[in-house]
């Protein structure tokens, strides 16, 4: 009760109760009754509250722009349908480690939250009643700029190609993993082809990729993160320039300067561990 009194007195626009804090629905109900001008709510890894508590709070604070519910294990796709209808001003959401959610929740969010530009949904559930083709019905969602989907074993060429079609203005795509993934080479090339504004592509830890189809200019790409990554670069990968395979030595790697010159007109950083060597086949 003393906490709620402080909240009331300050008319807070931000509440941050993160990192394994034990909270209750009663606390969330109490905050909801104050009808605060809340714009940021961070409950990352908090425990002991339920969907009823968060629904009550968000129903009374519908101006939230930043919402972090990472680790809310109880959340299901149908909950996201209801919550997203309350959050028309939402710009950022983190639903990582919500194991009952599926990619259906991702498309629900982009459909119901027209201002949403950044989504984190790492390590969510793998089962979905919809196939990838059905998500095209959601239409193009140009507002989404950053998408974090690391540690999701369901990622495939099909799903990534669909992301490229539905989210054409992506500037950051993070698919990091420490578990083997399906071959996603075709999907990655399609993202680079269709998402012309892409600046950061993070594939660190993915098991294998073949960039044979990358024979076109990626005008805005600045960072390609391939750390802890088994990369297969074959002849013709970068505009028909013959390149030997990228070699991983401990946590360092050797790459060739033609990659920088031919694939990206400005700058392409291949982060492969702590050290990046641009070895000479001519100066960059």
Buried (B, 14 or more C-beta within 10 A) or exposed (E): EEEBEEBBEEEBBEBEBBEEBEBEBEBBBBBBEBEBEBBBBBBBBBEEBEBEBBBBBBEBBEEBBBBBBBBBEBBBBEBBBBBBEBBBBBBBBBBBBBBBBBBBBBBBBBBBBEEBBBBBBBBBBEEBEBEBEEBEEBEEBEBBBBBBBBBBEBBBBBBBBBBBBBBBBBBBBBBBBEEEBBBBBBBBBBBBBBBBEBBBBBBBBBBBBBBBBBBEBBEBBBBBBBBBBBBEBEEBBBBEBEBEEBEBEEEEBBBBBBBBBBBBEEEBBBBBBEEBBBEEBEEE
